[in-house]
Amino acid sequence: MTSSILVVGSTGNTGRSVVETLSKLSTKPIIALTRSLDGPVAKHFATLPRVQVLEKNWVDITAEWLQEHKVERAFIASHIQPNQFAEESKFHLAALHAGVQYVVRISTTAPNVRPDCEAYYGRNHWAVEALLSTPEFSSGSLQWTSLQPNNFSTFWLFTAAEFIKQYRKTGKQDTLRLVASEEGPVGIVDADDVGRCAAHLLLQEDVSPHHKAKYVVNGPADITGREIVRLVEEHIGTRVDSVGFKDVSFIEHLVAASQETKSVVLSMKHSPVPSWDGKCTASTTSEAVLKLAAPTRTPAEVLRAMLEG
């Protein structure tokens, strides 16, 4: 059996473009993991060349399972629940014991990946990267790269798209609430661009230059909150009457719906601060990313696609 490439989180935010890109360019079998074979994305994957879709919860993956499926390289986009470290580190440990050669993982906004990040999941990602950097993980054959994407475009523009759709439907305006600050430039990135970068890393014949690398992945152009407002006005053909910048009120709804420790989930309100402070501009994208698969989709293009979808 030929060695394979495993994609964990294949139907998620970045995983879809990983699978689609690998299907076009890889000569190896691709295993796309999903929790349900009945989903539309999973059914789409089943039509792609060299893609095998398997129904399995990734947190149950063992070293024996990886060996059985001849997994040589893997992609993982984990969840960001408070137990992320426990579950994702279990996957990496299984990969180490199974002799997996290379893992590309999705991290989060680079300035948040630190041990003193107030948003809990930034500390989780820092802990995973610290774990992978230890001598214990360096003693085997496992090599790894961590991609640190900026704020995803669909998240940053979601309320703008919903505002436009509602106005087109009713002709009425509510307050346009944006996570963005009014003046802070942010290189928001399309999830498909991040997935394509991950796929190109997985396709490298020699991955050693990328071992232990933490690559920043931002979009090709910066956008401020004020510029998002201008995009909205172009789409609705009139002035936006009321705007709320730095709006993270949605986190209160997440807290109310969560079964996790409320104060931990609430710490997510600190996540956008580096973006508001201008620390996540397009200029900070890692040079290696620009050479491998430079992000191309602009905020305006993503917003247009969100309105058409």
BELRA-V804967 format. One record per backbone hydrogen bond with DSSP energy under -0.5 kcal/mol. NH is the residue of the N-H (numbers start at 1). CO is the residue of the C=O. If there is no record, write none. Layout:
NH;CO / NH;CO
This chain:
4;70 / 5;29 / 6;4 / 6;73 / 7;31 / 8;6 / 8;75 / 10;7 / 10;33 / 12;9 / 15;9 / 16;12 / 18;14 / 19;15 / 20;16 / 21;17 / 22;18 / 23;19 / 24;20 / 25;21 / 26;22 / 29;3 / 30;50 / 31;5 / 32;30 / 32;52 / 33;7 / 33;31 / 34;54 / 39;36 / 43;39 / 44;40 / 45;41 / 46;42 / 47;44 / 48;45 / 51;48 / 52;30 / 52;50 / 53;51 / 54;32 / 54;52 / 56;34 / 56;54 / 58;56 / 60;57 / 61;58 / 66;62 / 67;63 / 68;64 / 69;65 / 70;67 / 71;66 / 72;4 / 72;70 / 73;4 / 74;102 / 75;6 / 76;104 / 77;8 / 78;76 / 84;81 / 87;83 / 88;84 / 89;85 / 90;86 / 91;87 / 92;88 / 93;89 / 94;90 / 95;91 / 96;92 / 97;93 / 98;94 / 99;95 / 99;96 / 100;95 / 101;72 / 102;72 / 103;143 / 104;74 / 105;103 / 105;145 / 106;76 / 107;105 / 107;147 / 110;148 / 112;109 / 113;109 / 113;110 / 114;112 / 117;114 / 120;118 / 120;264 / 122;119 / 123;119 / 124;120 / 125;121 / 126;122 / 127;123 / 128;124 / 129;125 / 130;126 / 131;127 / 132;128 / 133;129 / 134;131 / 137;134 / 138;134 / 139;135 / 143;101 / 145;103 / 146;213 / 147;105 / 147;145 / 148;146 / 148;215 / 149;147 / 150;217 / 153;189 / 156;152 / 157;153 / 158;154 / 158;155 / 161;157 / 162;158 / 163;159 / 164;160 / 165;161 / 166;162 / 167;163 / 168;164 / 169;165 / 170;166 / 171;167 / 176;242 / 177;175 / 178;176 / 178;244 / 186;223 / 187;280 / 188;186 / 189;151 / 193;190 / 194;190 / 195;191 / 196;192 / 197;193 / 198;194 / 199;195 / 200;196 / 201;197 / 202;198 / 203;199 / 204;201 / 207;205 / 210;207 / 211;208 / 212;144 / 213;144 / 213;210 / 215;146 / 215;213 / 217;148 / 218;216 / 219;187 / 223;186 / 225;181 / 226;182 / 228;224 / 229;225 / 230;226 / 231;227 / 232;228 / 233;229 / 234;230 / 235;231 / 236;232 / 237;233 / 238;233 / 241;239 / 244;176 / 245;243 / 246;180 / 247;178 / 248;246 / 251;248 / 252;249 / 253;249 / 254;250 / 255;251 / 256;252 / 257;253 / 258;254 / 264;261 / 265;261 / 266;262 / 267;263 / 267;264 / 268;265 / 269;266 / 270;267 / 271;268 / 273;270 / 274;271 / 275;272 / 276;272 / 277;273 / 278;275 / 279;274 / 284;281 / 285;282 / 286;216 / 289;286 / 290;286 / 291;287 / 292;288 / 293;289 / 294;290 / 302;298 / 303;299 / 304;300 / 305;301 / 306;302 / 307;303 / 308;304 / 309;305
